[in-house]
């Protein structure tokens, strides 16, 4: 299997982490998106959206990180990262969708304005442009805090939902998200980050950010 990736992509990060957690024989193929390799005819034949991650397993191709992670989890059901129990599976999908639709877009907008915009030479941060996103983040963090209270993982046991949610916190320090006020979230993200699979998956991202002068 080949997983097409880019060190700077949080979406690719979550699929790398799941692949490593499952200990699957996945070859990571890094594309130079700054040079436009994701727009090459060869890659567009794999993912016509020109985005990462994308997974190729023989003659099967799947893109979108959550779909990739569900497929990878199904290849190693004994690891139970996408539980078969209907209620637990529904909880996993609930939080994965919450992250995709509500939480993720708001946090990514804050990270883009405060960190990535300047990092990639796209201008200075526009705090007025993210005022609404910051309110959304402030409204949603207590929901996640309450859900994690008394738990190690969002669905009870480690699942693909934890990896989906965790990618939103990689820039929490420099983006000034203020999660220090949320002890359950803080303890949970520290547990995720202590996983060997996460450490291996995030290493290329961390190296890229530090090479550009961002301490993470």
C-alpha positions, 0 to 999 in steps of 0.5 A, spaced: 500 500 500 502 507 498 499 513 502 500 519 498 502 525 504 505 531 505 508 533 511 504 540 512 498 536 511 494 535 518 489 531 514 495 526 511 498 526 519 491 523 521 492 517 516 499 516 517 498 516 525 492 511 524 497 506 519 502 506 524 498 505 530 495 499 526 502 497 524 500 496 517 505 495 511 504 502 508 509 506 504 509 513 505 510 517 499 511 524 500 509 529 495 512 536 494 506 540 494 509 547 494 512 544 487 505 542 485 507 535 485 499 534 487 497 537 480 501 532 476 497 528 471 500 522 475 497 524 481 490 527 479 489 520 476 489 517 483 486 523 486 482 528 482 482 533 487 489 534 487 489 533 495 492 528 500 492 523 503 490 518 498 491 511 499 493 506 493 492 498 495 493 494 489 487 496 484 483 500 489 484 507 491 481 511 496 481 519 498 479 523 504 482 521 510 476 519 514 475 514 509 482 512 508 482 511 516 476 507 516 479 502 510 485 501 514 482 500 521 478 494 517 484 491 515 486 490 522 479 489 526 483 486 532 486 493 533 478 495 534 480 503 532 473 503 528 469 498 533 464 493 530 459 495 536 454 499 533 453 504 539 461 505 540 461 506 532 456 511 532 460 515 537 466 514 533 462 517 527 459 522 531 465 525 533 469 524 527 463 528 523 463 533 529 470 535 527 470 535 520 464 539 520 464 544 526 470 544 530 476 543 524 474 548 520 474 553 525 480 551 528 484 551 521 482 558 520 485 560 526 491 556 525 491 559 517 491 566 519 495 566 525 501 561 523 501 559 516 499 565 512 505 568 514 509 562 514 508 561 507 508 568 505 501 570 504 501 576 508 500 578 515 494 575 520 487 578 519 484 578 526 478 581 524 477 575 519 477 570 524 473 573 530 467 569 528 471 562 528 474 564 535 467 565 537 466 558 534 472 555 537 470 558 544 463 555 544 465 548 542 471 547 546 467 546 553 463 541 549 469 537 547 471 538 555 465 535 557 465 529 553 472 527 555 471 528 563 473 522 566 475 518 560 482 517 556 479 517 549 473 520 546 469 513 545 472 510 551 477 506 547 483 509 542 479 510 536 480 513 529 476 519 532 481 521 537 486 521 531 481 525 527 480 530 533 488 531 535 490 534 528 486 540 530 491 541 536 498 541 533 498 548 533 495 550 539 501 553 542 502 558 537 495 559 535 493 561 542 487 556 542 487 557 550 486 550 551 490 550 558 483 552 561 481 545 559 484 540 563 480 534 560 482 536 553 489 538 555 490 531 558 487 527 552 492 531 547 498 529 551 496 522 551 495 522 544 502 525 543 505 520 547 503 514 542 509 512 538 505 512 532 503 519 533 510 521 534 512 517 528 507 520 524 508 527 526 516 527 526 516 530 518 511 536 520 515 538 526 521 538 522 518 542 517 515 547 522 521 548 525 525 549 519 521 555 518 522 558 525 516 555 528 517 552 535 512 546 536 
